[in-house]
Amino acid sequence: MVGMRDVDMTQEHIDSQLDDEGTTSPEPVENASPERVVKAEPSETGFVNDLINPKFSELGYIQVYTGDGKGKTTASLGLTFRALGRGWNVLVILFTKGGNDYGELFSARQLSPDISRQLTIVQAGLNRIVFTHNLKAEDAIEISNGWEIAKRAVRSGKYQMIVMDEANIAIDLGLIPLEEMKELLATKPRELEIVLTGRRAHPEIIEMAHLVSEIRPIKHYWDIGVKARKGIEY
């Protein structure tokens, strides 16, 4: 977790955001009033995805951005800044991503005071790329801490959007329990938009989501030796 001048990412700030008096308990998605729900048929696994009627724009959805192509985190950041411009309170949790050398963190420091108060960023990872073969106990601790913050945040009623960047990877690595994520998504407050990014989204998460975009790598300049560039990849 990195402290920032304008965007408050301290544990004290996060705790105060989640523990204030007057916190509302979430109303499960499945309890949405009948006139606001388009009933879907059960899938092979028995899960029923009740899609909220789009005309009720105050109700939130589950979005998933996955695939091997570039643009998943980029898409979630675009959603973040669009939501901030509409006055939403947004929490962004960067799973598997530590360190300070990210353009989005530098940008966040320059936000206006009003916008800054709406945005909380949490880093839940070490300053390196995580693979199955190089997992360490420290990775599990960082991601577990971020996951606990995510669960509290979803139930707090403080946010209109929560972005869990690279959550799909954390699930794939076994560092976020799949069943816990499914339970959290199924019982989220109706008004809350949740965005999950990362490769290898689990089929059961895809089934639960209301919007899934799979980004495919058709061409990439990395293939001709161009390395990650500041301002584009990070």
ABEGO torsion letter per residue (X at the ends): XBBBAABBABAAAAAAAAABBGBBBBBBAAABBAAABBBBBBBAAGBBBBBBBAABAABBBBBBBBEABBGAAAAAAAAAAAAAAAGBBBBBBBBGBBEABBAAAAAAAABBAAAAAABBBBBBBBBBBBBAAABBAAAAAAAAAAAAAAAAAAAAGABABBBBBGAAAAAAAGABBAAAAAAAAAABBAABBBBBBEBGBBAAAAAABABBBBBBBABBAAAAGBBBBBGAAX
